[in-house]
Amino acid sequence: MLTKAVGQMIPVSMAAGILGVSRQRVYELIRTGRLGWVKMGTTVMVSAKSVDDYLSDRRKRNES
């Protein structure tokens, strides 16, 4: 688990690295509502909890 803190935010590039996808894919996941995010100034930050939840969901699907 990445974090237990709901409010922790990470940059898109870090989320991409953790998920093993491109930055463009992270933006797609944001656009479709799969990842939580906020904009801080000009920087888009992703909720670490939403990344964690997405990974958990992906693991569950792979196990089925």
Beta strands, then each sheet from edge to edge (+ up, - down):
strand 1: 9-11
strand 2: 37-40
strand 3: 43-47
sheet 1: 1+ 3- 2+
end
